[in-house]
């Protein structure tokens, strides 16, 4: 998979993409991640990519020209262009699986007050990672890349994500490791029984219990 990230702050990604699973996925050629500063595409003599909004209002708005030209220069026939915006569809695990099947993703990170509305015309999908506002799209882009990369073939073991939270509209079951007893808290006996059927039933019941307590809205699905 190829992922192109359009941002005016490419340095923000350095630490995230140089560690752990994403780093190994890049080294093993499972994913190619390109950080593209769309400021390099502006026609403005002062290297600007934003301006004041028509009609007045606070903040600065990203201009269409640099982003249009940048996308045109890198877009392939297989590309899916994603705009990160608070007004987009709320991102979830099902979308992560769908996007992991794409061959080329172009992710546009906003900043300042927002985008010129016309930028949406070159995008295939508008996404939000939650009902809150961040200073820019860089952190949401990191979220997308992390959640998608781990689902690519050969990046992690299939069993590591098949049982993830949200895959069956339930949260994950609790897990334990050594020691068996810690500060008076014991590992549930069923997990020590060796009875795989009982363990599976226990974990499923725990998923339902935890989901009811923390995310009852998921059970409606």
N, C-alpha and C positions, 0 to 999 in steps of 0.2 A: 504493500500500500504506500501511496505517496500522499503526504499531508503538507500543504502550503499554508502558512499562517501569515496573514497580512497584519502588521502592527507597526506603530511608530516607536515602540519600546522593546525591541528584540532582546535586549540584555536581560529583561525580566525572566526569560525562559531558561537561562543558562544553567542554573542550579537544578531545576526540576528535571530537565532533559539529560543531565549528565550523571544521574544516579539511578540505581535500582533497575526495575523492569524495563522502563523506557530506554535506558542506556543500552541494556543487553539486547533489546529488540532491534535497535538501530545497528548495533555491532554485528548482529546475526542476519542483517539484511531483511528483516521481517517488515520494517517500516522505514521510510525515508521522510524525514521531517525537515522542511525548509522554512527558515524565518526570513520574511521579506519585509523590508521597511518601505512602505508605500510613499514615504516622503521622497524617496528617490525618483518617483514618477511625476512629481508636481511640475507644472509649467510656470508656477509663480516665481518671479525673479527673486523673491525673498525666502523661497523654500517653504512657503506656508502650505498647510493642508486643511486649514479651517478658517472660518470667518464668522461674523456676527449673523444672527438669524434675521431673515426678513420678517417684518411685523413686530420686531422688538422682542425683548426677553433676555433672561440671564444666560450666561455661558456662551460657548463657541460651538459651531456646528461643522462637522467634517464635510468638506466639499466633494462633489462627485468626481471631478476630473482625475485626481490622482488614483482613486480606487478603481474607476472604470478602466483607465489605461493599464493599471497593474494587473487586474483580472484578465483583460484581453490578452496580455502578453504571456500569461502562464496557463490559461485555460486549455484543457484538452477535451476531446470528444467525450471522455468518460468522467469528466469532473462534475462534482456536486458542490455548489457554492453555498456556504452557510454564513448567515449574518447573525452575530451574537448581539441580542438586544433584549431589554426587559419586556418588550411587547411581543416577543416570540412565544412559540409553544414551549411549555415547560418540559425540559429534558428528562428522560427516564431510561431505565435499563433496556426496555424494548427498543428504543431508538438507538441505543448504543450497539445492540446486536445488528440492527438494520444497517447502520453506518459502517460497521466492521466488514460488511460484505462489499463495500464500494472499493474502487481501485484508486480513486483520486479525490481527495477532499481539499477544498479551498475554504479556509476559515478566516473571516474578516472580523478583526477586533475594533470595536468602537472606542472612543475616548471623549473627554469633554462633555458637552451637553447632548451629543447624539450625532446621527447621520442626516445628511440631506436625504429626504424621502425618496428621491429618484434612484438612489443606490439600490433600493430594494428590487428594482426592475431587472437587475443582473444576478439576483440570488434565487436559489432553488428552495431554500429553507431558512426560516427565522427561528432561532432557538434562544431560550432563557434557561438558566440553571436554577431559578427560584424567584420567589416574589419579594425581591429586595433589589436595591440599586448599588452597584459597585462603581469605582472610579473609572473602570474601563473593561474591555473584553478580554484582557490578557489572562486573568485568573480563570474565567469561564473556558477559555481556549485550552488551558492546561487541564481542566476537568474533563473536557471532551477527549483530548488526546490520551489521557491516562485511561479513561473508561473504555475507549475503543481499542487501544493498543493491546491491552491485556486479553482481549477476546480474539485476537488474530491467531491463526493456526500456528502452533509451535512456540508461542510466546510463554504461556504457562500451561500446565496440565489441564485438560478439559474438565476433570472433576473438580478443579479448584474454582471454576466459575459456574458450572452447571448448578451447583447447590447454593449459589449466591443469594443474598436477600433480593427480593422483588421478582425473581424468575418465575415464581408461582403465586405472585401477589401476597406473599408472606415474608416476614422478616426472618433473619437467620436464627437458628437454634443456638443455645449457649454451648461453649466449648471449654474444656478443662485440660490441664497438663499436670505434670509433677510439681509439687508433692501432692500426695493423696489427701492430706489434711494440712491446711494452712490457717493459722490463727483461729482454730476451732471450726473452720468451714471445710466441710467434706465434699469430695467429688460424689455425685449421685451414684448410688450402688449399681444401678442398671448399666452404667457405662463400664463397669468393671466385670460385668457378668459374662461377657463373651457371647451373649445371645443376640445375634445381629437383628433378628426380627423385633425383639423387644426394644433394642436401641433405636431402630428406625421409627417405631411407634412413639417412643419417648420424645425423640427429636421433632417429629411432626407435631405432636401435641404441644410441645414447647413453642414451636413456631406460631401456632394458633394463639396460645396464651399471650406471647409477647406482642403479637400483632394487635390483638384485642386491646391490650393495655396502652400501646404506644401509637399505633396507626390503624384504628378501626376503619378508617375510610378505605383501606386496601381490601378489606373483607367484602365490601360492596361490589368489588370488581369480579 
